[in-house]
Amino acid sequence: MHRTNAVPVSLAEIARIAGVGRAAVSNWRRRHESFPSRIGGTDVSPQFSLSEVEQWLRDNGKLRDVAGREFLWPRFEALGSRDASGLAIAEAARRMRSPRARSTLADLSEEARDLAGEAARLGRSDGPRDTFEFLLQRWLDTHVRQLSTTPAPLASLMARIALGARLGEGSGGLTVFDPACGTGHLPVAAAAEYTGPEPALVACERDPALAALATARLGFATEGRADLRTEIVTADALRADPFAGLRADIALCNPPFNERDWGYEELATDQRWTHGLPPRTEPELAWVQHLLAHLRPGGTAVVVLPPAVASRKAGRRIRGSLLRTGILRAVVALPPGCAQPHSVSLQLWVLRAAPDGPASTGPVAQSALLVDATRLAKPGARDQGPDWSPLTDFVLSAVSQLDAPEGELPDGAVRIPLLDLLDDEVDVTPGRYTSAGGEPSRVELDATWDELTGSLGRLTELVQHLSKLGLSAGEACTTATVGDLVKAGALTLRAGQQPADVTASPLDTGIPLLTVSDLLMTGTPSTRVAPEAAQTVAEEGDVVVAGVVRAFRAWVHEGPPIALGSQLHVLRVEPGKLSAHFLAGCLRAPSNGRQAGTHASSSSRVDIRRLHVLQLPLEEQARYAEAFRDLSAFRQLLTRADALGEQLTDDIGDRLAAGGLTAGGQR
């Protein structure tokens, strides 16, 4: 039964509070009769009283250096709505920074005000900014499917591009503008990247909770900079522009995508549409022109856009005008995983307003810079995001040549004459123009050769080692089934289940969800699931087994926890009785899969409980485990060497067929 006024917490939240894995909490619940009883939820996703859990953790010595803010977040979440918890966090931040300042948030309940006050008191003792960032991140993680944020590395990259591409600086210092600032990632990045005098950060956001959190975030980010001015207004920037007369040095924006109700009818005659009225289906081009209307001469805008904006037929007239006037200077195609939606290769458009004065009489740029950074994606790891360091270096290297017509561009970046772009389609998708010249560079070829050489060297070592193993038929050894080992308490077995609520695309939060389809494709999780929805979780050191013939395999999981979908199983060994690597090696033997599966078809299941494991003492298991690990490494190196060889064969074949063999035939 649900207790009145009790703050509910899930098993995942308890694990986070105690700083342990979810499996540990499940073990506490199973082994300790004193563990708090369930107050709500379901058998699969139970909920418990926060106060009872806290008391139990303290009584049983399960809390080690746990910050008080770990207990605060469940209470903010219990306020109910997204707005209520967000506004309460913003109020807590205001009180941390200015305890005596009067609140401007009239919509807070008495409970929310009391909680904000408690959080402020804790923040003043534990660190105001750290406490606020902790609560803000938990809020963003919880409501990630309702919000679209700009990851800090992307925000920093955008700010650096804009600062480097602008021409000169307006009077009175730098002015930064963001008309759809969300929780303030882009203005905060601009403040961090710009170290000059008297900057001004001007932004607006139509969502009151987001605007309040952005105000709080900027307050902390700009502490100690008395010359820095900030102003954030709650408003719909397209429909009711609160900064109509503003002219900024740089504009940064990650606008809402695919919104049909952006104000097409009421804004049909708006003066901002100097490049044409954006079609109803092109709201992103409305945001682009809104940014341009707020740039001073020579000012630069960098905006995140979905890739379809570069090629949709409805927007070709506006794209053509932006090119003809020299305003659209560059388009950068980012690898998937840079920001939401993570499955899409988003783009950065770099736009610059025409300069005034003597520079305004110069010729309009006759080309546009197109940069394809999609090749820097991590294979099979979209949910983890790209490797930001090489991505940032590559993009900045390309964009640094924006005003150098003869400058050398890195591979993957090209200057395309406007005459080639201004055709019937006006498609500015970088991949369309860089793919033909997108063959690997000499440096990349050398790196592939080096990796292949290293793999072959390690393979040679393993061949020498494995070929000398003393092997016999092994007929005298006894075995036990997994089912027998479960009964004996040597391991536990849990079957994976497909969660009912899986995110549509990989996200920056939650637990990676591994499915059989993932194993057959890339071998890595392709999506994530909320911690409370993850029903079977494998932690580091667990053995994972795929219980289907077409994907049968077993391995010891390494790294952060992952949720397992259907037909995947997790086995957790009792360390005093069984070695995980020994168990995995025995289970993945092909003969094991053959005798435990029905093999009526490739989709037939393998009965995990019928798989056999050698019965050996722990000391002997260690010797076998080392051989199993070497054998696994041997298989992985063979697979990798095969892929590298295929890649090199294709790349060099293309070069030779194009007449790329140099004199003497040597590099």
Secondary structure by P-SEA (a helix, b strand, c coil): cccccbbbbcaaaaaaaacccaaaaaaaaaccccccccccccccbbbbbaaaaaaaaaaacccccccaaaaaaaaaaacccaaaaaaaaaaaaaaaaccccccccccccaaaaaaaaaaaaaaaaacaaaaaaaaaaaaaaaacccbbbbcaaaaaaaaaaaaaaccccccccbbbbbccccccaaaaaaaaaccccbbbbbbccccaaaaaaaaaaaaaaacccccbbbbbbbcccccccccccbbbcbbbbbccccccccccccccccccccccccccccaaaaaaaaaaaaccccbbbbbbbcccccccccaaaaaaaaaaaccccbbbbbccccccccccbbbbbbbbccccccccccccccbbbbbbccccccccccccccaaaaaaaaaaaaacccccccccccccbbbbcccccccccccccccccccccccccaaaaaaaaaaaaaaaaaaaaaaaaaaaccccccccbbbbcaaaaaaaccbbbbbbbcccccccccccccbbbbcaaaaacccccccccccccccccccccbbbbbccccccbbbbbcccbbbbcccbbbbbcccccccaaaaaaaaacaaaaaaaccccccccccccccbbbbbccaaaaaaaaaaaaaaaaaaaaaaaaaaaaaaaaaaaaaaaaaccccccccc
